[in-house]
């Protein structure tokens, strides 16, 4: 039995902690904040409750596996996991609307044909077939296995299949997701649908590799899910309680100030309150810059490894308390697309990043009585992608984002026409709040690992140059997103228990 110190109580770190405890190790989690969950936070006021992080769960099998492997109670015995149907309602720039059923390729094809015209559904369906091929090629190396030592193979190869060109008897290979849309979908609304999946992760579809096609594929193949009875924060609670049941010790309000090394191997962690907690292994669920600082300012990655991901986009979230109940038949999620996608992308990812005045906005309206004080009120969440902090002073940043929140509400009125009349109050959550919850200085949100693109969207391996020091969570392999966080915990546990020969789940 080894002593293991886990830095941070985010989802990836807790997933590793639970698995390591079941393997017989003595695990202690040190979290600088007063609670668990990392990005999966909760805001409460006047009887209203809101998720402040992700609002929907793709690929729940990752978390089902955690609960199966760490105890007798399955995930569904600990939370009420419900499939969202329709998966989303889309409101396009030209006023066209379509509601897409959850985890039904045939249903999606039929809905798109009916809303966008004959042939639109078939083009989207054909795209999903190619996306599935991409998923089959990348699932193991990008989700289920430790990062390959020869990761350059993943960096150079674009796994999205080439598409035949009938007239020229040739094939052409899309290099970016934007090229996939332009060449294969040939409808501005289908392109907007495709690109919105990349944008939701903070990716620029103009530069995201074509195999970002797996992001919509995951949703349409495996569905999207919600935790009824309080939102995805309840998933964090369930994982935390599973850790407690496996006798993981949690020390909240306890900051780790250094990773202690001896002869090239970890020996424990130094605590801000004083003293050293000795450990044979350390699992760090923190951002790369934080980890480097904990290791004395020196990079913990070896030569030739994937460079640590830094920077990126963040999220602006507006929490709305509305008078009047949620109308029957309301879609859980509505995506209101930007009227000018090119302008939006240039504003977000151009040479001088800023915020689009009419952004793509995701409106979440869960059918969950636990979120409102009574049936005569409704809790609604608006989200848009924004640049990370970028060095703005706090007061200036708050002022800018308060104005931008008004833009989000104006866009959301296309989904909730009576929004202004029903509004009791609203709360704005900025990249600064993301930074406070996650410890990432600029509030950036990590993206999932993707192949191709020269490796710029791969994440650093879970092992480091320091013996016994591992990393879990969105800033290490396999990257950001709730499924990926859960997989990072599984990979770290495998590497600790089985050693470097561990090759992933079978």
C-alpha positions as CSV (number, residue, x, y, z in Angstrom):
1,X,0.0,0.0,0.0
2,X,1.5,3.3,-1.1
3,X,0.7,6.8,0.2
4,X,-0.6,9.0,-2.6
5,X,-1.1,12.7,-2.5
6,X,-3.6,14.2,-4.9
7,X,-3.4,17.9,-5.6
8,X,-6.9,19.3,-6.4
9,X,-10.4,17.9,-6.1
10,X,-11.4,18.4,-9.8
11,X,-13.2,15.6,-11.6
12,X,-10.1,14.0,-13.1
13,X,-8.3,14.1,-9.8
14,X,-11.2,12.6,-7.9
15,X,-11.6,9.8,-10.6
16,X,-8.0,8.9,-10.0
17,X,-8.3,9.0,-6.3
18,X,-11.3,6.7,-6.2
19,X,-9.6,4.1,-8.4
20,X,-6.3,4.2,-6.5
21,X,-8.1,3.8,-3.2
22,X,-9.9,0.7,-4.5
23,X,-6.5,-0.6,-5.5
24,X,-5.5,-0.6,-1.9
25,X,-3.6,2.7,-1.7
26,X,-3.9,5.3,1.0
27,X,-5.1,8.5,-0.8
28,X,-5.3,12.0,0.5
29,X,-6.7,14.9,-1.6
30,X,-5.4,18.5,-0.9
31,X,-7.7,21.2,-2.3
32,X,-7.1,24.9,-1.9
33,X,-10.8,25.7,-2.2
34,X,-13.5,24.9,0.2
35,X,-15.3,22.3,-1.9
36,X,-14.8,19.7,-4.6
37,X,-15.6,19.5,-8.3
38,X,-13.4,22.1,-9.9
39,X,-15.2,23.5,-12.9
40,X,-18.4,21.7,-11.8
41,X,-19.6,24.4,-9.5
42,X,-23.0,25.6,-8.3
43,X,-24.5,29.1,-7.7
44,X,-27.5,29.5,-5.4
45,X,-29.6,32.5,-4.7
46,X,-33.2,33.1,-3.6
47,X,-34.1,29.4,-4.0
48,X,-32.6,29.2,-7.5
49,X,-29.7,26.9,-8.4
50,X,-27.5,26.9,-11.4
51,X,-24.6,24.8,-12.7
52,X,-21.6,27.2,-13.3
53,X,-19.7,24.7,-15.4
54,X,-20.8,22.1,-18.0
55,X,-24.5,21.7,-18.1
56,X,-24.7,18.5,-20.1
57,X,-22.9,15.2,-20.0
58,X,-21.7,13.4,-23.2
59,X,-20.4,9.8,-23.1
60,X,-21.7,8.9,-19.7
61,X,-20.2,5.4,-20.1
62,X,-16.9,6.8,-18.7
63,X,-18.5,7.7,-15.4
64,X,-20.5,4.5,-15.3
65,X,-17.3,2.6,-15.6
66,X,-15.8,4.5,-12.7
67,X,-18.8,3.5,-10.5
68,X,-18.7,-0.1,-11.6
69,X,-15.0,-0.4,-10.9
70,X,-15.1,1.4,-7.5
71,X,-18.1,-0.1,-5.8
72,X,-21.3,-2.1,-5.9
73,X,-23.6,0.8,-6.5
74,X,-23.9,1.8,-10.2
75,X,-23.9,5.5,-11.2
76,X,-27.7,5.5,-11.7
77,X,-28.1,4.4,-8.1
78,X,-26.3,7.6,-7.0
79,X,-27.8,10.2,-9.4
80,X,-30.8,10.4,-11.6
81,X,-29.2,10.4,-15.1
82,X,-31.7,11.3,-17.8
83,X,-31.3,11.5,-21.6
84,X,-32.1,15.0,-23.0
85,X,-34.6,14.7,-25.9
86,X,-34.5,16.6,-28.2
87,X,-30.7,16.8,-27.8
88,X,-30.9,20.4,-29.1
89,X,-33.1,22.9,-30.8
90,X,-31.1,25.0,-33.3
91,X,-32.2,28.5,-34.4
92,X,-30.2,29.5,-37.5
93,X,-29.4,33.0,-38.7
94,X,-32.0,32.9,-41.5
95,X,-34.8,32.0,-38.9
96,X,-34.9,28.3,-39.8
97,X,-35.3,26.1,-36.7
98,X,-34.8,22.4,-36.2
99,X,-35.1,20.1,-33.2
100,X,-32.8,17.1,-33.3
101,X,-33.7,13.9,-31.5
102,X,-31.2,12.4,-29.1
103,X,-28.9,9.5,-30.2
104,X,-30.9,8.7,-33.3
105,X,-29.1,9.1,-36.6
106,X,-32.2,8.3,-38.6
107,X,-34.3,10.8,-36.6
108,X,-31.7,13.5,-37.1
109,X,-31.6,12.8,-40.8
110,X,-35.4,13.0,-41.1
111,X,-35.6,16.2,-39.0
112,X,-32.9,18.0,-41.1
113,X,-34.6,17.0,-44.3
114,X,-37.9,18.3,-43.1
115,X,-36.5,21.6,-41.7
116,X,-33.7,22.4,-44.2
117,X,-34.9,20.7,-47.4
118,X,-34.6,17.3,-49.1
119,X,-31.0,16.1,-49.2
120,X,-29.7,18.1,-46.2
121,X,-30.3,15.1,-43.8
122,X,-28.5,12.7,-46.1
123,X,-25.5,14.9,-46.3
124,X,-25.3,15.2,-42.5
125,X,-25.9,11.4,-42.2
126,X,-23.0,10.7,-44.7
127,X,-20.8,13.1,-42.6
128,X,-21.7,11.1,-39.5
129,X,-20.5,7.9,-41.2
130,X,-17.1,9.4,-41.9
131,X,-17.1,10.9,-38.3
132,X,-17.7,7.4,-37.0
133,X,-14.7,6.1,-39.0
134,X,-12.6,8.8,-37.5
135,X,-13.9,7.9,-34.0
136,X,-13.0,4.3,-34.5
137,X,-9.4,5.3,-35.6
138,X,-8.8,7.6,-32.7
139,X,-10.8,6.4,-29.7
140,X,-8.1,4.1,-28.2
141,X,-5.0,6.3,-28.7
142,X,-6.8,9.5,-27.7
143,X,-9.1,8.3,-24.9
144,X,-8.2,4.8,-23.7
145,X,-4.4,4.5,-23.8
146,X,-1.6,6.5,-22.3
147,X,-0.1,8.9,-24.8
148,X,2.1,7.0,-27.2
149,X,5.9,7.7,-26.8
150,X,5.9,8.2,-30.5
151,X,3.1,10.7,-30.3
152,X,4.4,12.4,-33.5
153,X,2.5,9.7,-35.4
154,X,-0.7,11.1,-34.0
155,X,0.4,14.6,-34.7
156,X,1.2,14.1,-38.4
157,X,-1.7,11.9,-39.4
158,X,-5.2,13.3,-40.2
159,X,-7.6,10.4,-39.4
160,X,-10.6,12.0,-41.0
161,X,-11.2,10.0,-44.3
162,X,-10.6,11.5,-47.7
163,X,-13.8,12.0,-49.7
164,X,-14.1,10.9,-53.3
165,X,-14.8,13.5,-56.0
166,X,-17.0,11.7,-58.5
167,X,-16.4,14.0,-61.5
168,X,-12.6,13.9,-61.3
169,X,-12.2,10.4,-60.0
170,X,-10.0,11.7,-57.3
171,X,-10.2,12.1,-53.5
172,X,-9.4,15.1,-51.4
173,X,-8.7,15.2,-47.7
174,X,-10.1,18.0,-45.6
175,X,-7.5,19.5,-43.3
176,X,-9.8,21.5,-41.1
177,X,-13.3,21.2,-39.8
178,X,-14.3,24.3,-41.8
179,X,-13.2,22.5,-45.0
180,X,-15.3,19.5,-44.0
181,X,-18.3,21.8,-43.8
182,X,-17.6,23.7,-47.0
183,X,-16.8,20.6,-49.2
184,X,-19.2,18.1,-47.8
185,X,-22.2,19.8,-46.3
186,X,-22.7,22.7,-48.8
187,X,-25.4,24.4,-46.7
188,X,-24.7,27.4,-44.5
189,X,-27.1,26.0,-41.8
190,X,-25.4,22.6,-41.8
191,X,-22.0,24.3,-41.7
192,X,-23.2,26.3,-38.7
193,X,-24.5,23.1,-37.0
194,X,-21.1,21.4,-37.5
195,X,-19.0,24.4,-36.5
196,X,-21.1,25.1,-33.3
197,X,-19.8,21.8,-31.9
198,X,-16.2,22.9,-32.2
199,X,-17.0,26.4,-31.0
200,X,-18.7,25.0,-27.9
201,X,-15.3,23.6,-26.9
202,X,-13.5,26.9,-27.6
203,X,-12.1,25.7,-31.0
204,X,-11.8,27.8,-34.1
205,X,-13.3,25.5,-36.9
206,X,-11.1,27.3,-39.4
207,X,-8.0,25.8,-37.8
208,X,-9.3,22.8,-35.8
209,X,-8.3,19.6,-37.6
210,X,-10.9,17.7,-39.6
211,X,-11.0,15.0,-37.0
212,X,-12.8,17.4,-34.7
213,X,-15.7,15.7,-36.4
214,X,-15.6,13.2,-33.4
215,X,-17.1,16.0,-31.2
216,X,-20.5,16.0,-32.9
217,X,-20.3,12.3,-33.5
218,X,-20.0,11.6,-29.7
219,X,-23.2,13.5,-29.2
220,X,-25.2,11.9,-32.0
221,X,-23.9,8.4,-31.3
222,X,-24.1,8.3,-27.5
223,X,-26.5,11.0,-26.7
224,X,-26.4,13.9,-24.2
225,X,-27.4,13.5,-20.6
226,X,-28.4,15.6,-17.6
227,X,-28.4,14.9,-13.9
228,X,-31.9,15.6,-12.7
229,X,-32.2,16.8,-9.1
230,X,-29.7,19.6,-9.2
231,X,-27.7,19.5,-12.4
232,X,-24.2,18.2,-13.1
233,X,-22.9,19.4,-9.8
234,X,-24.7,16.3,-8.5
235,X,-22.3,14.2,-10.5
236,X,-19.4,15.8,-8.7
237,X,-21.2,15.1,-5.4
238,X,-21.6,11.5,-6.3
239,X,-17.9,11.1,-7.3
240,X,-16.9,12.8,-4.1
241,X,-19.1,10.5,-2.0
242,X,-17.7,7.5,-3.8
243,X,-14.2,8.7,-2.8
244,X,-15.3,9.0,0.8
245,X,-16.8,5.5,0.7
246,X,-13.5,4.2,-0.5
247,X,-11.8,6.0,2.4
248,X,-10.1,8.8,0.5
249,X,-9.2,11.6,2.8
250,X,-10.1,15.2,1.7
251,X,-8.3,18.3,3.1
252,X,-10.2,21.3,1.9
253,X,-8.8,24.9,2.3
254,X,-5.4,23.3,2.1
255,X,-3.0,24.7,-0.5
256,X,0.0,22.8,-1.8
257,X,2.9,25.1,-2.3
258,X,5.5,22.6,-3.6
259,X,6.1,19.1,-4.8
260,X,8.9,17.6,-2.7
261,X,11.5,15.6,-4.7
262,X,14.3,13.4,-3.5
263,X,16.8,11.8,-5.9
264,X,14.6,12.5,-8.9
265,X,11.4,11.1,-7.4
266,X,8.5,12.6,-5.5
267,X,8.7,12.4,-1.7
268,X,5.5,14.3,-0.8
269,X,3.9,17.7,-1.0
270,X,4.7,20.9,1.0
271,X,1.6,22.6,2.5
272,X,1.0,26.3,2.9
273,X,-0.1,25.7,6.5
274,X,3.3,24.2,7.2
275,X,4.9,20.8,7.1
276,X,5.2,18.1,4.4
277,X,2.8,15.4,3.6
278,X,4.9,12.4,2.7
279,X,3.9,10.4,-0.4
280,X,5.3,7.8,-2.7
281,X,3.2,9.1,-5.6
282,X,1.7,12.5,-6.3
283,X,-1.2,13.1,-8.7
284,X,-1.6,16.7,-9.8
285,X,-4.9,17.8,-11.1
286,X,-3.7,21.4,-11.9
287,X,-2.9,23.5,-15.0
288,X,0.7,23.2,-16.4
289,X,1.9,26.6,-15.2
290,X,0.7,25.7,-11.7
291,X,2.5,22.4,-11.8
292,X,5.7,24.0,-13.0
293,X,5.6,26.4,-10.1
294,X,5.0,23.6,-7.6
295,X,8.1,21.9,-9.0
296,X,10.3,24.9,-8.3
297,X,9.6,26.7,-11.6
298,X,11.2,24.0,-13.8
299,X,9.2,22.2,-16.5
300,X,8.3,18.7,-15.5
301,X,8.0,17.5,-19.1
302,X,10.9,15.6,-20.7
303,X,12.6,16.6,-23.9
304,X,10.6,15.5,-27.0
305,X,7.3,15.4,-25.2
306,X,4.1,17.1,-26.3
307,X,4.3,20.7,-25.1
308,X,1.9,21.6,-22.3
309,X,-1.3,23.3,-23.5
310,X,-1.6,26.9,-22.5
311,X,-4.1,29.7,-23.2
312,X,-7.2,29.4,-25.2
313,X,-10.8,30.5,-25.0
314,X,-13.0,30.8,-21.9
315,X,-16.7,31.0,-21.1
316,X,-19.1,33.8,-20.3
317,X,-22.2,32.5,-18.4
318,X,-25.3,34.4,-17.5
319,X,-27.6,32.9,-14.9
320,X,-31.3,34.1,-15.2
321,X,-33.9,33.9,-12.5
322,X,-37.3,34.1,-14.3
323,X,-40.8,34.5,-13.0
324,X,-43.2,32.0,-14.6
325,X,-42.8,28.3,-14.9
326,X,-41.0,26.4,-17.7
327,X,-43.5,26.0,-20.6
328,X,-44.4,22.3,-21.4
329,X,-42.4,21.0,-24.4
330,X,-39.6,23.5,-24.0
331,X,-36.3,22.2,-25.3
332,X,-33.6,21.6,-22.7
333,X,-31.0,23.1,-24.9
334,X,-31.4,25.8,-27.7
335,X,-28.4,27.0,-29.7
336,X,-29.0,30.4,-31.3
337,X,-26.5,30.8,-34.1
338,X,-24.7,34.0,-34.8
339,X,-26.0,36.0,-37.8
340,X,-22.4,36.4,-39.1
341,X,-20.3,33.4,-38.2
342,X,-17.2,34.7,-40.0
343,X,-17.3,37.9,-38.0
344,X,-17.8,35.9,-34.8
345,X,-14.8,33.7,-35.4
346,X,-12.6,36.6,-36.4
347,X,-13.6,38.5,-33.2
348,X,-12.9,35.5,-31.0
349,X,-9.8,34.0,-32.7
350,X,-8.4,36.9,-34.8
351,X,-5.1,38.7,-34.3
352,X,-6.7,40.9,-31.6
353,X,-9.3,38.7,-29.8
354,X,-12.4,40.3,-28.6
355,X,-16.1,39.5,-28.3
356,X,-18.7,39.4,-31.0
357,X,-21.7,41.7,-30.5
358,X,-24.0,38.9,-31.7
359,X,-22.4,35.7,-30.6
360,X,-23.6,32.1,-30.8
361,X,-25.5,31.5,-27.5
362,X,-26.4,28.2,-25.9
363,X,-29.6,28.5,-23.8
364,X,-30.2,25.7,-21.2
365,X,-33.6,25.3,-19.7
366,X,-33.6,22.1,-17.7
367,X,-36.8,20.4,-16.7
368,X,-35.7,20.1,-13.1
369,X,-37.8,21.3,-10.2
370,X,-34.7,21.3,-8.0
371,X,-33.4,24.4,-9.7
372,X,-36.2,26.8,-8.9
373,X,-38.0,27.8,-5.6
374,X,-41.3,26.6,-6.9
375,X,-43.1,25.6,-10.2
376,X,-43.9,29.3,-10.9
377,X,-40.3,30.2,-11.5
378,X,-37.6,29.0,-13.9
379,X,-33.8,28.9,-13.8
380,X,-32.1,29.5,-17.2
381,X,-28.4,29.5,-18.2
382,X,-26.9,31.3,-21.1
383,X,-23.4,30.5,-22.3
384,X,-21.1,31.9,-25.0
385,X,-17.4,31.5,-25.8
386,X,-15.2,34.5,-25.0
387,X,-11.4,35.1,-25.0
388,X,-9.6,34.2,-21.8
389,X,-8.7,37.1,-19.5
390,X,-5.6,38.3,-21.4
391,X,-4.3,40.5,-18.7
392,X,-7.3,42.8,-18.3
393,X,-7.7,44.4,-14.8
394,X,-10.5,43.0,-12.8
395,X,-12.7,46.1,-12.8
396,X,-12.3,46.7,-16.5
397,X,-13.0,43.0,-17.3
398,X,-16.1,43.0,-15.1
399,X,-17.4,46.1,-16.9
400,X,-16.8,44.6,-20.3
401,X,-18.4,41.3,-19.5
402,X,-21.4,43.0,-17.9
403,X,-22.0,44.7,-21.2
404,X,-21.5,41.5,-23.1
405,X,-24.0,39.7,-20.9
406,X,-26.6,42.1,-22.3
407,X,-25.7,40.9,-25.8
408,X,-26.2,37.4,-24.7
409,X,-29.7,38.2,-23.3
410,X,-30.6,40.0,-26.5
411,X,-29.6,36.9,-28.5
412,X,-31.5,34.6,-26.1
413,X,-34.7,36.5,-26.7
414,X,-34.9,34.6,-30.0
415,X,-35.3,31.4,-27.9
416,X,-37.2,33.1,-25.0
417,X,-39.3,35.9,-26.5
418,X,-40.7,37.1,-23.1
419,X,-37.3,36.9,-21.4
420,X,-37.2,40.6,-20.4
421,X,-40.7,40.6,-19.0
422,X,-40.0,37.6,-16.9
423,X,-36.5,38.5,-15.6
424,X,-36.2,38.9,-11.8
425,X,-32.4,39.1,-11.7
426,X,-29.3,37.9,-13.5
427,X,-25.8,36.9,-12.4
428,X,-22.8,37.1,-14.7
429,X,-20.0,34.5,-14.4
430,X,-16.8,35.7,-16.2
431,X,-13.4,34.1,-17.0
432,X,-12.2,35.4,-13.7
433,X,-14.8,33.2,-12.0
434,X,-13.5,30.2,-14.1
435,X,-10.0,31.1,-12.9
436,X,-11.1,31.2,-9.3
437,X,-12.8,27.8,-9.6
438,X,-10.1,26.0,-11.5
439,X,-6.9,27.7,-10.6
440,X,-6.1,28.5,-14.3
441,X,-4.8,32.0,-14.1
442,X,-6.5,33.4,-17.3
443,X,-9.7,31.3,-17.0
444,X,-9.0,29.3,-20.1
445,X,-10.9,26.1,-20.6
446,X,-8.9,23.1,-21.9
447,X,-10.0,21.4,-25.2
448,X,-10.2,17.7,-25.9
449,X,-7.2,16.0,-27.4
450,X,-7.3,15.8,-31.2
451,X,-5.0,14.1,-33.7
452,X,-3.3,15.8,-36.7
453,X,-2.6,19.5,-36.8
454,X,1.0,19.0,-35.9
455,X,0.1,17.9,-32.4
456,X,-1.0,21.3,-31.2
457,X,-4.2,19.9,-29.8
458,X,-2.6,16.9,-28.1
459,X,-2.0,17.2,-24.4
460,X,1.0,16.3,-22.4
461,X,1.3,12.7,-21.2
462,X,0.1,11.8,-17.7
463,X,3.6,10.8,-16.6
464,X,6.4,13.3,-16.0
465,X,10.1,13.4,-15.8
466,X,9.8,13.2,-12.0
467,X,9.4,9.6,-10.8
468,X,6.1,9.1,-9.2
469,X,4.6,12.4,-10.4
470,X,1.5,12.1,-12.6
471,X,-1.1,14.5,-13.9
472,X,-4.8,14.1,-14.3
473,X,-7.6,16.4,-15.5
474,X,-8.3,18.6,-18.5
475,X,-4.8,19.9,-19.0
476,X,-3.2,16.5,-19.5
477,X,-3.9,13.6,-21.8
478,X,-6.6,13.2,-23.1
479,X,-7.6,16.8,-22.6
480,X,-10.7,18.8,-21.7
481,X,-14.3,17.7,-21.3
482,X,-16.0,15.6,-18.7
483,X,-15.5,12.2,-20.4
484,X,-11.9,13.1,-21.0
485,X,-11.4,14.1,-17.3
486,X,-12.8,10.7,-16.3
487,X,-10.5,8.9,-18.7
488,X,-7.4,10.8,-17.4
489,X,-8.2,9.5,-13.9
490,X,-8.4,5.9,-15.2
491,X,-5.1,6.3,-17.1
492,X,-3.3,7.7,-14.1
493,X,-4.6,4.9,-11.8
494,X,-3.5,2.3,-14.4
495,X,0.0,3.8,-14.6
496,X,0.4,3.9,-10.9
497,X,-0.9,0.4,-10.3
498,X,0.6,-1.4,-13.3
499,X,3.5,0.8,-14.0
500,X,4.8,2.1,-17.4
501,X,3.7,-1.1,-19.1
502,X,0.1,-0.2,-18.7
503,X,-1.6,0.1,-22.1
504,X,-5.1,1.2,-21.2
505,X,-8.5,-0.4,-20.8
506,X,-9.4,-3.4,-22.9
